[in-house]
Amino acid sequence: MIRLDKLTILGLSLVVTSFIAACGGGGGGGGDNGDVQRVTVSGSLIIPSFVVTDSDVNDVVTTPIPNHPLTAAQSVPNPVNIGGYVNQPREGFPGHSFNSGDPDDYFLIDMQAGQTLLLNIADLANDEDLDLFLYDINGQLIDASLGVTKFESLLIPADGQYYVNVYAVTGASNYLLSVGLTPQAQLPTGALRLSDEFLPQDVLVRFNELSVQARIEDPLLAQFRFDTENYGGGVQRLKLKEQAGVVASRAVAESQMSDQQRQKLDTLLAIKALKKRSDVDYAEPNYIVHPSATPNDEYYSLQWHYPQINLPQAWDITTGDNSVVVAVIDTGVLLDHPEMSGQLVAGYDFISDAESAGDGDGIDSNPNDEGDAVQEGASSSFHGTHVAGTIAARTNDSRGAAGVAWDSRIMPIRVLGKNGGNTLDLAEGIRYAAGLSNASGTTPVNRADIINMSLGGNADSQTTREAVAAARAEGVIMIAAAGNENTSQLSYPASNPGVVSVSAVDINRNLAFYSNYGSMIDVAAPGGDLRLDLNGDSRPDGVLSAGGDDSSDTLSYQLVFYNGTSMAAPHIAGVAALMKAAYPAMTPAEFDAMLAGGEMTSDLGDAGRDDLYGHGLIDAFRAVDAAQQRGGGGVPVDPALSVNPQSLNFSHNLQSATLFIEQIGGDLGSVQISEDISWLTLQANQVDASGYGSYSVVNDRSGLAAGTYSGTIQINAGSASSSVEIIMQVLDASISGDAGIHYVLLVNNDTDEVMQQFQVDAVGENVNYSFGDVASGDYLIFAGSDMDMDGIICDAGESCGAYATASQPSIITVESNDIIERDFTTSYEYQSPSSQSLGNQTRTLLLRRLDAE
């Protein structure tokens, strides 16, 4: 049985999740069979250093410490993800702040110029509205974001200490406030920011219905003068009157600000009020415009995993070809996802079990992902969509994220459903993709050139083995994830002959904590690690790609962060597609020979092939260049400088990181490195005579006062140059990682019943939990906070985790011996700012606290 573990909590996550168990397995009973031996199950919750919790949430188990007014602000580190809760009186669920209200949370943060504040509002169902304000250390209003959508954001103008205020205008909501190095192009569109350039007291609005009499009688509209000019498209220009007072807010009344700031803030608040009206199509400022360049994919800069494998340099040679087809054998694909638009060829659904398929029948010609969630209120994983997005997402369309071989095409093959999949369905999917006879009675017009299988189990099926051999004989290159159990145990089909087995590395090119290893590993690729934010962009270092959320009645299309070998494998499949575009005649045997000969990789670990990284980390440029040379062609490219990571975040407990400096496509000459940072040193690790190789970047906090420090490392080689932005935190001794009060739940895998609950205060680097008197059976372990006091952990905006990872928990089989060291990370989910078609709603699994029943 190939199984996607059945409970999915989070989706980013922009959102923040990991994705490991697509290659894992499990099964069995979960009950008490009479006189059975009972054991203890224990482990630790790992709390990332960049996680902080609002000190006065609604949960009655907590001891609230007010962080309002401004003089009582809560000091927090930087970079940071802050989970919090605010509410107006008598809004939300009964708890600490229900009667009195807690509309304001203030945080004192030492920030650097160019950093961003991103407020993710968890609850919008009941007209909740949160605003974001920024003050300098003297209480002067610097900026504000006053939108009516899920995200508010601000850009920090200069180095210094700031007060940040999250304010509940209406309702009650959890939220996530992130501080980090976010490119300005990634700030959400449609926000109403005080710092934006627009004409004060000028409003552009289009009404969908409004009579003259209604306009005269409306107290809000009485504050405007209507321009009588007849503008195109039904747009009207309104002028806010000087004496307008109905839009004055608490911030205006209490803050120090200039007259222009007051006028601009009044204008934004008026627009905000208009946007909430049912008779208004849209309302916006009259922005001042300048000539500017529009970036392509909004969130490409969050895809650190592409520069890590020198993919931008490979794109100088080719971005793929629409004649090259990659079959994704997985959960299917969300066919209407914007990132899949124009990227697909016909596929097939080979899930033979109608109940597992979720579409009411057996195999059929529709490979749309119908979802794999088994519990009401939980979202499906949409694992196949994430994998397909990495391989060939729609790219250069000014939104979303990028794919490795975006001019190639995806053939979606569905074999994984609500109860995972089976080897027969997998074999049929392989045969179909390869153009061989199969249970559907049909074959594709053009077979796949490459097959990606981000799935697996520990059984070596002869049926699958024969399908793999037959597909390879047809010339199909097959890629599979090595598995995520942190073991050398063989996983299949990755370990079948003729399949390229892929292990995963993190942003520092180390073997990821979950990745399998061993004699069958062929190559390594980025899989990510959601426990870290090493590059300081306030997002976990996972792999960003397409996803979805079906936890509510409406399916939303998303971008999400996952981690796992499932995420590493499609990097290899995408690079293979680029190679095939450069050298169409390339055979599986030639691909293997280039891999074994070191033509496609950068060596990691022991010299030559080893059991952690196989033949090394995939290098997209070297691989594509090698392919075109074998094909007798060659697109000349200028030598390039590759520096990774492109930014570094030394959170309070990180002392060193690794920086890789490489030259690509020719000789640039010697490397010159310059940095004038007193607390930072570079130490050469494996470096050649010209200075190319790996360096340890080491910081020294001794003698430094608590605060945030930044600097730049400049790297030059010939005519090429690159810079690495550094941010470093010296933490006040009184501050530590804090994910809040957590409820750790032991869940029966068969019945979904919560069997036991363990309460911990998740403060520090890790805290222990333990369940005693556990009967034999199969279990899952979840942990999360309940800041809004609704009795359910892991709601939108709440900290959440599961063993081994949050998006797909691993089954723990209890037999006769105690089980220890079931450690896992708990953190807040990051979600990406959304366009209308790329939303990112938190996935909520209904895990009810025992003490709330």
C-alpha positions, 0 to 999 in steps of 0.5 A: 500500500502506498499511502498519503497519511490521512490527516492534513493540517496546514497548507504554507503555508506561503503557507507553513507546512512540511510534506514528508509522508507522500513517500511514507506508509503505515496501517493497522489497528488502533484499538484495545484488544483485551489484555494488551501491554500498555506503553509510554509514548514521548518526545519533544516539541521543537520551537523555532527561534523566530516564533513569538506569541502575543502575551495576552491571548484569549485562552483562559489557560494562559496568564495574560500580560497586557501589551497595550498601550504603546508604553507596555509594548511586548519586546520581540526579536527580529526576524520573527513570526508573531502569532496573536489575537485581538478582539473588540468587546463581546466579539469572538469566543468567551475567554480572557478578553471577551468582555473587556476586549483586547483591540490593540497589541503593541510590539517593540521591534528593532528593525532595519531599513528595507525590512517588511511587516506582513500582517496575515489576518486569519479570520474574515468570515464575520467581517473581521477587520484588522489594521497595522500601524507603525510608530517610531520610538517617540510615538510618531506615526510613521506608516499605516496599512488600512485594507479590508482584505486578508493581508496588511503590509508595511516597509521599514524606512530606516534602521531603528526601534519601532512600535508596531500596533495590530488593531482590531477595527471590528470583530475578533481574529487570530493573526500572524505578524511577520518581520523579515527581508521581503522584496517590495514586489511581494507586498500584497496588492490592494493594500491602503498604505499611508506611505504610498504616493497618492493625492490627499483627499482625492478618492476614485470610486465606481458605484454600482447603484446610487440615486441622487437622493441616496447620495444626499441623505448618506452621512458618509457621502456628505463628507465628499464633494463630487467632481462633475467631470464625466470620466470613462468607465463610470469612475467618479472622483470625490474630494474629501472635505477639510472638515470631514470628521467621521473618518477620524480613527483612534490612531488619528486622535492619539498619534503625533503626525503631520497635517499631510499625514492626517489628510492622507490617513483620513483619505484612506479611512474614507476609502476603507469605509466606501470599500465596505459598501454593497453599492460600491464596485471599487474605491481607491486613492488617486495614486501618483505614478512613475515609470517602473518595471513590472516584475514577472512571477511575484514570488520567484524571489522566495524560491531560494531552491532555484538559485541553489541549483544554478537554475537561472544560468540554465535558463540562459540556455533553455526554459524547456520545450512544449514537446517535452512531457513530464508525467506526474504520477501522484494525487492528480493535479488541480487542472484549473489552478492558475499556475497550471494554465496552459501547462498540461496535456491529457492525463488519466485517473487510475485510482481503481477504488471509487471510495478512495478516488472521491469522484464516484467511479473507478478509473477514468480520463479525468485526472483532476485532484478530487482531494484526499482529506478524510475528515470534515474541515480538513483540507486535502494535500493537493500534493500532485499540484505542488509537485507539478508546479515545481516542474513546470508552473506557468511562468513569466505571467507576473504572478505566482511562482516559477517552474523549473522547465516552464516551457515543457508540459505536465501529464497528470496521472492520478494514483493516490486518493483518500486512502493513499494508493496501491502498486497495481494502480501505480503500475498502470499509471506508469504504463499509460505514461510510457504509451504502453498497454494498460487498464484504461484501454487507451494511450496518450497521443505522445508518451511522457519523456520523464516520469516523476513519482513523489510517492513510495512504500517499503515493499518491492512490488514485482508488478511495479518493477516490471512496469518500470522496466517496460517504461525505461525500455521505451526511453522514459527517464524515471525519477522518484523520491527517496522517502522521508523516514530519516533511514537507510531503509529502501523505499520503492519505486525509488530503489527499483533498478532504472529509477533515479532516487532523490534525497533532499537537502536544506538551504545550507546543502546539508542532508535534510533532517527527514531525508532517507539515505543509503546505497540506492541514492543517486542524486540530491536536490532541494527539499527544504526545512520548515523549521528554519528561516536561514535567509531571513525572509520571514518565511520558513525555508521550504519549497514554494509551489502551487497548492490548494485548500478545500477545507471550506465549501469553496476551493481556493488556489494557493501557493504553499511551502512544503518540505520533503523528498517529494519536493526534491524529486521534481527539481530533478524531473524539471532539470531532466526536461530542460536537458531533453529540450537541449538534447531531444535524443537523450536516453535514460542510459545517457542520463545515468552516465552523465549523472554517474560521471559528475557532469550534472552535479556539484559534489557534496559529502565524501568525494565521489558518490556517497550514501547521503547525496548520491553523485551530488547536488543537482546543478541545472546549468552543468546538466543542461550544458552537458546535455547540449554538448552531447547533442552536438549543439551548444548555446554560448553563455557568458561566465556567471557568478553563483552565490548562495544563499543570497541572504543570511539570517543569524537568529538569536541562537545561530552562530554560523552558516555556509556560503557557496561561491561558484563560477559557471560557464567559464573562468571569471578569474579570482574571487574578491570578497569584501565586508566591513562587519566587525561582528562577522568573519568568513572562514574558507572551508573547501575553496580552490586557488581562485577562491571558489567553494564554500565558506563558513560565515561566523558571527561573534555577538560578544560585547554587542548590546541587544538589538538587530544588526545588518551588513552586506558581503560583496563578492566580485569576480571579473566583471561579475558581482553579487552581494549577500545581505546579512541580518543578525539578532542579539537577543535580550536575555529575557526573550526566547522562542515562544509558541504559547500554551500547547495542547499535544493530542494523541489521536487514534489513526483508525477512528480519529478519536483524541485518546489523550491530551498533554498540556505544555508551555511551548517556550524555549528551544524544546519542551517535553511531552509524554503519554502514558498507558497507551494501548497497542495500535496506530496513532498520530500526534498533533500539537497546537495552540488555541489562542481564540479559545474556540476549543479547537487547536490549529485554527487559522493563525494558531501555532501547529505541528504534528509528528513527523511533520504538520502537513502529513503526520506519520503513523506511530505503531505502538506494540510492546515497547515504550516509544521515545524521541518522537520530536517535531516542530511546532510553528505558525503558518506563513501564508502568501499575500494573494491575488484574487485567484491565488488565495491562501486560506489556512487549512483547519483540522478539527482537533478538539481539546479534551478539556473543551468537550 
